[in-house]
């Protein structure tokens, strides 16, 4: 594991309540077909289930403009390659893991009732308190986990961001 001497972005979305409501509604209409089959030991939708949703597109616009805006027009562009919902009940958790080969990963806290577990960066032991409307974005090579949850209905949207050359053309 590497030492976390890198910036971990965490901030509330400027119009967080409207985005949060959209994502909460989307999370109720999705199939949780990957539940308890991955590092996420909770109810989980498939990896790509939310990529094209209106809520993710709103979040993507903000991510690419604000936290990643400094990197735009430097010869490459960003894409959200995967995005999924996870709903935690009492006792659910996420096992320590990272998201290589993605460049950045993110967690957006949609619903955080009292007793919601924090997101913990394993090496530094940095704990991010789950606050509704907060986005946490970090380099994908950082190990992180979620300890056993102490409530029902902790809901997050998580995803991965990849970088591609801006002049990349798909082979035909």
N, C-alpha and C positions, 0 to 999 in steps of 0.2 A: 504494500500500500504506500501511496505517496503522502507526504505531508501536504496539508491544504494551505499553501501559501498563495492562494489565488482568490480572486474576488468572487463572492457568492452574492448575486443580486437578489434582494428581496424587498418588495415594495407593493403597496396596494395599487390596484388598477385605478386610474383616475375616475372612471365612471363605473366603479366596481359593483354597485348594487344592481344596475341594469344588466351587466354582463353576468353577474352571479345568478340572477333569476333566469336568464336564458339558458345557462349551462345546467342549472338545477332541473329545469324543465326537460332539457335534452337527456340528462342522466336518468330520468324516470321513463324514457321511451326506448331505451337501448337494451339489447340482449346482453346479459352478463355471462357469456358462454365460456370465458376463460377462468371462471371462479376457482380459486384454490389450486390452480395448475401451474403457477409461475412463482417467482419470488414474492409476489403479492399474495399473501395468505388471507385473502378477503374476496368479496364479490368483485369481479373484474370483467370489463368488456374486452373484446378483441383488440389487438394492437392498433389496427387502422380504423376502428369503428367511428371515431370522432373527427378524423382528419379534415373532412370536408363540411363539417357542421357549421352553421352560422356563428355559434358562440366561439368556436375555435378560430374561425376566420377573423372575428373581432380581436381576439387575443393575439393572434398572429400579426395583425396590422400594428398593434401597439408594441409587441416584442421587436419586430423588425425596424420600427421607427425609433424607439427609445433605447432599450438596453443594447441592441445590436446595430443601431443606426451609424455609429462611428466606424463600422466595418464595411458599410455599403459603398458601392462604386470603387472598390479596391480590386476589381478583377474577379470577384466571385459573388454568389448570392446564396441566401439561406432558404431552406425548405423544411417545413415540418413534415417529416417522413412518417411519423406514427404519433397517435394520440389516443388515449383510452381513459375511461372512467373507472374509479375504484371506490367501492362503498364498504366501509369497515363497520363491523358489529363488535360487541363486547368480546374481547379476547383475540380479535384478528390482529395481524401484524404484517410487516414486510421484512423479509430476510435480507441481510447485508448483501449489496450488489452494486454494480456500476452499469453504465450504458454504452460502452465502446461497441461499435465504431462511430456512434453519433459524436458530434462536436460539443453540443450543449444539450442539456436536458432541463425539463421544467416540471414544477408542480404548482397547480393553482388550487387554492383551498376554496371549495364551493360551499360546504356546510361543515361547521366545526362546533358541535354542541359541547357543553362542559364535559370534561373527561376525554376529549380528543387527544390522541397521542401526537407528539411533535415529530417533525422530520429531523433525523439526527445524521450528521456527517460523522462517520465512524472514527476516522483518524483523529480529527481535531476535537471531537465530542461536542461540536457546535450544535445546539438545539434551536430549531426554528419553530416558534410557537405557531400552531395552526390558527390563523385568523381569517375569517371569511373575506374573500376579495383579495387576498395577498397572493402574489406571484413570487415563486422562488425559482431562479434560473442559475445553473451552475455547469461547470465543465463536466462532461459526461464520464470522465475517468475517475471522478470522486466516488468513493464508496459511501453508501448511505443506507439507512434502514428506518423502519417505524416500529417502535416497541409495541407490546400488546396494548390494544386500545381498551379504554374503560367506559365506552358509551356505544350507543347504536347511532347509525346514520352519519358517521364522519365520511364526507364525500369529497373526492379530489378528482381533478383532471390532471393527467400526467402525459408527457410526450417527449419526443426527441427531435432535435434540429440537426440537419446535415448541411454541409456546405458543398456547393458545386461551382465550377468555373462559370462566370457569367456568359461566356461565349460557347458553353457546352451545347452541342447539337446531338440529339439522339441519332444513333446509327440507324440507317434505314435499310 
